[in-house]
Amino acid sequence: MGIQAIIEGKKQWRAHMARVKALPRDYEIVYKEIQRYFFKVGPVGLADGSLLTGILDFFEEGVAAGKGVLELIGDDVAAFCDDLVKDTRTYADLYQESMVHPPRA
């Protein structure tokens, strides 16, 4: 990855987080909890940014419709997250697979 790609990635991330900060406070708090959860669970496709951007788009639509964040996702943030990535491999899955079938030296 070249320096230009790193700089562009940082610009995109800052723009993304500016959108998050523009959300109502309850949405922002829940978004950050979702983000923290995904950073721990580690869906393999998280790096491309589409998952978090999709959630942000969904939240912005909810705000525009005048809905509360919990109306959109329910009371259990972790269950919402798990449902989003239920058919997606996570880094935890990859780790478990590596423990069952460790690489040969």
N, C-alpha and C positions, 0 to 999 in steps of 0.2 A: 504494500500500500504506500503510495507516494505521499509527499507532504501536502500536495493540493487536495488529494482525496481526504486526508485527515482534516484539513481546514474546512472543506466543504461539509464533511460529516458533522463537525462541531457547529457550523452555521445552521445546519438543518436541525440539530438537536436543540440549539438555543431557540429557534423559531417554534419548534414543537413545544418546548417548555413554556414559552411565552403564551401559547394558546392555552396550556393547562392553567397558568396563572390567571388568565382572563375568565375562567369558569367561576361560577359561584363557589363559595368556600366549601360547602358540603360536597360538591362534585370534585373539587380539587383534592380534598382529603381522601375521598374514596379512590380517585385515580391514583394517587401516590401509594395507597395501600395495595392496589392492584399491581402497580409497577414493582413495588417491593416484593410482592408475592412471586411475580414472574421472574424477577432477578434471582430469587432463591430456588424456585422450581426449575427454571431454565429451559423453557421450550426451545428446541433446537432452532426454529425459525425466528426467534425473537430478534436476532441481529439484523434482519432485513428491515425492521421497523414497521412492517405492515400491521402487525397485531396491535401494538400500542397506538398507532395512528388510527386504526379502525375503531378502537375503543374511544379515542378522543373524538372522532367524528360522531359516533353514537351518542356520546355525552353532549356534544354541542347540539345535536338534533333534539335530545331530551330537554335541554335548557330552552331551546326555541319553542318547543311544544308546551312549556310551562310545567313540566313534570319534575318531581323530586328524584334524586338519584336512586333512592331505594325503591321507588316505583319501577325504575328501569331494570335494576339488577337483583332486587330482592334483599332480604335481610342478611344473607350469608355471603360475604364478599369472596371467601375462599371457594365456596361451592360454585359461584358464578365463574370464577377463574378456572376451576377444574373443568367445568362444562365447556368452556371455550377451547381448551386444549386437550379434551378427552381423547381425541384421535391423533394427537400429535406426539411425536417422540420428544422426550425431555433429556437433558443432560444427566438427570438422575437415572433414567432408563439405560442410557449408554454406560454409565458407571456400573450399574447392577449387572449388565451384560458382560462387562469386562471382568467382573469378579467371578462370574460363572465360567467364562472362557477367557482366562488371562492370556495375554500375548506371550508367545514363546520366545525365549531368549536365544 
